[in-house]
């Protein structure tokens, strides 16, 4: 008998979508109405979503740092419609 491979999570459409899914999972877990196996599955999915979200945020932070470091002598100005 072959061991079954764990199911891979579907890739969320966007960061916002995965955050919304994570919030829904937290609500279901906090309700206390889930059977143990369902709660464990929800928790596992939540951990996966949290890790992907954390990775997305780290990548965004790196992009911002790269953009800001491109011109170290450049002056940063607040964005306004006039600056476009």
N, C-alpha and C positions, 0 to 999 in steps of 0.2 A: 504494500500500500504506500503510495507516494504522499509525502507530507504536503499539506496545502500551503501555498504561499499567501502571505497577508495581502489583503486587497490594498491597492494603491488608491490614494485619495484623488478625486478629480481636481484638476487645477482650477482654482477660483477664477472667475472672470476678471475681477479687479481687487485691489486692496480693500476698497470700500465694501465690496460684496463679501469678502472673506471675514472682514470685521463684523459685518451684520450677522453672518452665520455663526461666528464665535459668540456674539451676544445672545443669540437664540439658544445655543447649546448651554450657556451658563444659566439662562432662565429655566431650561428644562431640568438641568441638574439640581438647581436650587429648589425646584418644586418638590423634590423628594418622591415623586410619583412613579419614577421609572424603575422597572425591575433591574436587578443588579447587572445582568449581562448587557442590557440596553444602556445603562448608566456607564458601564466600562467602555462600550463602543463610542458613546457620545464623548466621553473624556478623551479617548484616543484621538478622535477626530478634532477635538478642540486643541489638543497639544500640537497636532500637525498644522492646523490653521495658525496657531500662535507662532510656531517656528517660521512658517513661510512669511507671516506678517513682519516678524522681527527682521528677517533677512531682507525683505523689501525696504523696510525703514533704514537699515544700515546701508543699503545700496544708494538710496536717495540721499542720505547724509554724505556719503562719499562723493556723489555727483556734485552736491552743493559745495563741498570743500574744494573739489577740483576747479569748479567754475570760479570760485572766489580767489583761488591761488594763481590763476592764469596771469593776472596782472597785479602783482603785489604793490606796484606804485600807483595803480589806478584808484581814484576816489570813488567811494560808494555813495550813492545818493538815494534818498527815498523815492520809491516809484510813485509817480502821479501821472495823470492823463497828459499833462503838459510835457513830460519827459519822453513821450513816445516818439 
